[in-house]
């Protein structure tokens, strides 16, 4: 069931109404059933995987709680890791691993006749796998006691607002909220619906509109000039941000109406002044997951520099692989890791150069240069994220480097070949500019202050206006969210 569908528009109010009507002791069962129905709308058979993961980690948690030795606790943690990562590997990485092995053996002159694997990737498996793994690791570390109530634990694993594409919640944060008795709050409901409306606007009005241009150019990059490839890459940067942050907004808003607070997943990432800053602003629930459960256990930055470089490489390459079983995602992750490492090594040199050039005398210029540089580096990496193969990524880069070719009506011909009118293109650019302006004002606290000063009738009129814009200018086709494929 898609958030941007009529099914969800009907499903959510029914869930909320029944949730607050039922006595507190029965609410977990209602939400659990609703969550399973929500997921089963894609493929009911894959509920088996969620149930299996839930049962395994429920038992593992109880066993670790009752274990008398650290060795026994570690063994049970190994069971959780083996089952969850085994399922993830089977459905997401087995085919990729098979092709890598085939290529390696063929390069050595050996024959390899195992056919490729083509398993349908269960929606959201990367997200709920990491969520339930964080619970097992937290119990192993002693950060929380094992959950005794199977129903509440199953609800934690499958909670429908964030089941398919996050935010990836921690048991120490979400489980206590599920246990607590939520009271209906008009203010929380209003705030939640405002987030849902914002998410819908970003998804159907901005992201899905940009997708027309992006999909056309990346579908056949050889047929378009370098300028079109560059514009498509810029559009994709905003498409994937608006698409994914829209899902997070709707998830957080839906949970808020139900009385639960999910963690913030985005904080204006394209205003970042460094790659480290960018990573801390984008997909926050995943970046903090890798920080807490991979980077810090590896030693973090408390190790020798050579070991630190290895830690960074591991974290970013694995993060890239988390997004998909493809060399493109490996390169995407490795690029960010390289950027991050180079930033650290060259920090003093960059400060010295800035001072020598006198740029430090104008903080606004220094800040702007940092933002533009960071966005350019991120933009280059997005090419590998969007391309379907390394060859296609190389072709896009070659096109951009060979010249833009948008003069003498080149842009008009490109738009025409994609079935877009010039006004549609102008609208897309205008929406990106509007997004950046609103986010800049929000960063200074001006947007929220302005909204708070509006009288209630005017505020609701603004909400109605946004709704009308979504209905009239949004892409009516139900386009799946990009992160469903991960």
N, C-alpha and C positions, 0 to 999 in steps of 0.2 A: 504494500500500500504506500503510495507516494504522498508526501506532505502536500505537494502541489496537485492534488486530485480532489474531485468531488467526493470520493469515498471518504477521504480523511476529514473533509469539511463536515460530513454527516457523522462520521465515527467519533470524532473528538468530543463534541457537545454531549453525546449520549454517554460516553465514558465519564465525563466530568459530572454530569447530572446524577448518574447512579452512584458515583464514588462518594459524593457528599450527602447522598440520601441514606446510604447504607451505614449501619453501625460500624464503629472503628474496627472491631474484631473481624469483620468480614471484608474489609476493604482490600487487604492484600490479595485475597483470592480473586476478587473482581479485577484488580489491576493485572494480576498474573494471567488470567484468562484473556483479558483484552490484549496484553502484550503478545501472547501466543497467536491470537487471531490476526493481529497486525502483521506478524512475521509470516504466518502461514499463507497470507495473500500472495506471496511470491511463489513459494513452492513448499507445500505442507510437509513433504518428506524430510526437508532439512531441519524441521523441528527436532528430529531425532538427535542431530548433532548438538544442538543447544542443551537438550535434556541430558545427553550423555556427559557433556562437559560439566553441567551443573551437578549431576550426581557424583561424578568423580571428585570434584573439588570440595563438595560438601563432606564426603567421607574423608578425604585427605585432611581437611581442616580439623575434623574431630579427632582423627588419629594423631595429628601433630600436637594437638592440645593435650592429649593424654599420654604422649610419649615421654619416657623417663630419661632418654639420652638424646644428645644432639645428633648422634649418628642416625638414630631412628627417625628423628624429625627430618633430617636431610634426605633419607631414603624415601619418605612419603612425599617430600617436595619433588623429588626426582620422578615419582609417579605422575604428579600433576603436570610437570614440564613435559614428560614423555607423551602423555595422552593428548594434551592440548596442542603442543607444537607438532606432534605427529599428525593430528587431524589437519592442522593448518598446512603442513608440508604436503600431505597427500593431495589435498584439494587445490592448493594454490601453487606449489612449487615442484611437484613431481614431474610434470611435463617439461618444465624448464630444465630441471636437473638431468632428465633423460637426454635432452638435446645437447646439453653441455658435455655429458659423458660420451655421447655419440661423436661429437666433434673432436674431443680429446683422443679417443681411441682411433678414429680415422686418421688423425694427424700422425699417430704412431704406426700407421699401416695395418691396424687390426680391424677385423670386421665386427660389426655390432648390429644385430638384426632385431633388437627389441623395438617394437612399434611405439610410436608416440602416444602419449596419454592425453585424452581430451575430456577432462572432467568439468562439469559445470560448477563454477565458483559460487559457493553459497553466499548470499548477500550478507555483508556485515561480519563475516567470520573473523577478519583481522581485528575488528573492534571488540567483539565480545570475548574473543580468546584472550586478548591483553587485559581486559577488565577482570576476568575471572582469575588469570594468572597473578595479577596484582594482589588479589585477596589471599591466594595461597602463600605468596612470598611474605605478605604482611603478617600472616599467622605464624609462619616459620620464624620470622624475625622477632616475634613477640610484640609487634606493634598493635595487635588487637587479639581478642579471644575468638575462637571459632564460633561461627553462627550456629546455634542449636536448632533453630526453626527452619526446616527445609523450604517451606513456602516463601518466607521472606528472603532466603538466600536465592531461590529460583527467580524471585522478582528482581533482586539486585542484578542478576546476570542478564535478564531479558527485558528490563524496564523499557517500554516501547518508545518514549520520546527520544532516547539516545542509543537505542539498540543497534541501528543499522550503520550510523556514521558518527557516533560519538555525540558530545565529548566523552572520552574514556574516563569514567569515574572511578574513584577509590572507595573501597568498602568502608573505610574509616569515616568517609564523608557522606555517602549516600545511604548506607544501611540504617544509621540512626534516624535519618529523616523519614525513611519508609516505616520505621517503628512508631515514630511520633504521630500523635493524632493531629491531623491538619484541619484547621478551621477555614471555612469559606471567607475569603477576604476580597472585597470589591477592588481595593487598591492593587492587590497582587494580581488579580484577574485582569485589571486594566493594563498594568505593566506587561503582563504576559502576552496579552492580545496585541499590544503595541509592538512587541518583539516579533510576534508571528507575522504581523502586517509588514514590518520592515524586512523580514526574511523573504516573504512572498514577493515583495517589490524587487529585491536584489536578484531573486531567482528568475522570475518570469518576465520582468521588464528589462533587466540589464543582462544577466548571464545568458539566458536563452536567446536573446537578440544578438549578442556578440557571437554566439556559437554558429550562427549562419555564415558569417564571414570566416571564422576560424576553421570550421569543418570543411568549407569549400576550398580554401587555400591549402590546408594541410592534407586534404584528400588527394590532391594532385599538385604538389609544389612545383613540379617541372613546368607546369603550364602557366605559371605566373611570374611576373618580374620580382626582383629583390625587394622593392618597396612594398608589394603586397605581402610578401613573406614576413617582412619586418612589422607591418601593421597587424598582421594576423597573430604574430607572437605577442605584441603589446596587448592586443585584444584578449588573447588567451590568458595573459597574466591577470587581467581584471575579470575575465570570465570565471576562472577557477577560484579566484578569491570570492567573488560574489556568489558563486554556486555553493561553495563549501561553507562559507560563513553564513549563508542563508539557511542552510540545514541546521547549523549550530544555533542560530537565532530562533528558528521555529522550535527546535528541541528544547532550548532553555525556556522559551516562552510557554510552551505546552506544560513543561514541568512546573513552572512558576504558578500557572493557573491551578494546578493540582496541589500546590502548597510546598513544592520542593525546589531547592536551589541547585542547579548544575553549575559546574565551573565554567568560567569564561574561556572561550577557545580562540578568540582573535582580538588583537588590540592594534588596529591600524598598521598592519605590517609594512605597507609601502611608504611609511614615514620613518622607517628604521634608518639609523645612521651607520650601521655596521651589519655584517652577516650574523654575528652573535646576537645583536639586537633584533634582527629579522627573525631568527629562530625562536627567540623568546616571545615574539608577538604573534607568530603564525602557528596554528595547530598546537596550542599551548598544552593541551592534555596529552598529546603524543610526545612532544619534546620533553616535558617534565617526566613522563613515564620512562623514556630512555635515560634521562638524567638520573633518576632515583633507582632504577632497577638494572641498568647496564653500566653507565658511565661511572657513577660513584663506586659500585662494587669492584670495578676494574682498577680503582685507585684514583679516579678523577684527575685533578691537577696536583695531587700530593705525591707525585712520582717524578722520576727523572724525566728530562725533556724528551728523550727518545721514546720512553714508554708513554709519555703523554701524547705524542704524535700517533702512536699505535692505537691508543684509546680513542682518540678523535676519529681515526680512520675506521675503526670497528663500528663505532656508534653511527657515523654518517652513512657508511655503506649498508649496514643492516637496516637503517632507517629508510634508505632508498629501496632496498629489497622488500621492506614491509609494504611499500606502495604497489609493488607488482613484480611478477617473475619475468624480468626482462633486463637485458644489458643496458637499455636506456635508463631504467630507474637506478641501476648501479652507478652509472656515470653521473646521473643527476645528484645522487647522494654524495658521491666522491667529490664532485665539484664544490658542493657546499662545505664539505670537510676541508678541502684544500683552501678555499677562501678563508675559512675560520682560522686555519693554522697560519696562513700567510699574514693575516691581520695581526696575530699575536707576535710573530717574528719581526714584522716591520713597524710595529707601533712607534717605537722611539724614532726611527728614521722618518716616518711620516710627519710626526710632530716637528722634527727639526726642519724638514722641508717647508712645512706650513709657516713656520716662524721666519725662515729665510726669505720666503716669498711675500711676507707681510700679511698673509691671509688671516692670521690669528687676530689682527686688529679689527676685523669685521666678523664677529661671531655668526651673524646671519649668513654670510657668504660661506664660511667654513661648514656650518650646519647644512646648507643647501648642497654644497659639493659632496658632502658625506651621503646625503639622501640619494642624490642622482647617481653617484658611483655605486652605492649598494643596490639600487634598483636595476642598474645596467647589468651588474653581475648576476643578479637573480633572474633577470630577463633572459640572459644567455642560457642559463641552466634550464629554464622552462622549455626551451626548444627540445631538449632530450626527454623531458617529461611528457610533452605532447606528441612527439613523433612516434610512429608505430614501429620504427626500426632505426638502428644506427645509420644505415644507408640513407634513410629519409631525413634524419637529423642533419647528416652531412650535406645533403642536397639543399636543405633550407639555409644552412650557414653559407654554403657556396653562393646561393642566389642573393642573399643579403650582401655578401662581400663583393659580388660582381657588379653591383650598381642597382639603384632603386628603380629606375625605369618607369616612373609614374608621370613623367612630363608628357606634354602633347596629348592629353586625354587618356593617358595610361590608366589612371585611377578609375575614370569613368568606364573604360572598357572592362576593367577588372570587376567593378561592381555589377555591370551588366551581365557578365558571364556567370556571376554568382546569383543572379536574380534579385539583386538589391538596387533600390533607387538611391539617388544621391541624398534625398531627404532622410532615408532610413539610416544611411551612413552618418550623416550629420547628427541625427538623434542619438546614435550610439556614442559618438564622441562627446556630445553634450551631456549624456548621462554619466560618463566617466568623470568629466570635469565637475559635475554636480556632486558626485560621490566624494571626490577628493576635497571639495570646498566644505561640504558638510562635516567630513571627518576632521578637517583642519580646525573648524569651529568647535567641534565636539572635544578635540584634544585640549583646547583652551577653556573648556567648560562653558562656552558661550551658547552652544546649541541647546543644552539642557536648561540653562538659565532662561533663555528666550521661551522655550516651551512651557516652563513652569510659570512664567509671567502671564501667559495667555489665560483668558477667562475660560471657564468650562465649556460654554457653547462654542467658542471659537476653536478650542482644542478639539472638540468632537467634530466640528466641521472640517478641520484639517484631516482627522482620521477618515472621515467619509470621502474626502477628496482623494486621499491616497488609495482608498479602496476602489474608487471609480477609475483612477489611473491604471491600477492593476488589471481591472476588468476590461478596460478599453485598449490599453497599449501593451498588455502582457501577451506573451506567446501562448496561444490557447492549447497547443499540443502539450500533452503531459510528458515532458522530457525528464528522464531519470537524473538524479543528482550524480555528478561525476564521481564522487567518492564511493558510490555503491559498488564500483568495480574493484574496490580494494578490500 
